[in-house]
């Protein structure tokens, strides 16, 4: 039986939770000790705790915001002249140290926002020079 050896996720999810009651519930009263839970039982319990704590909604909101930021950056890249249908071209453009220094898919929300600002400035300057 595969047991869990790191309980950080549990304690982070619901500080002050009645650990014994939760463990009993997800092991069908077999045990009240985290160390005696199977990996499957532990993951199911943590997933349910995330749902109750509202992590799913927050995760969905963060994902939506990141998609919007990615879309904005891709639009600015199109205006600059990057073929955004070619992911290799998008990555090459982003990997330039003067642009972002890493592939597009590895940019987090803050980096996407910064890149959007940078690209807007570049596009504004390009338009002024034309």
Secondary structure, DSSP 4 states (H G I P E B T S, - for coil): --B----HHHHHHSTT--HHHHHHHHTTTS-S-GGGSBHHHHHHHHHHHHHHHTHHHHHHHHHHHHHHHHHHHHHHHHHHT--TT-HHHHHHHHHSTTTTSS-GGG--HHHHHHHHHHHHHHHHHHHHH-
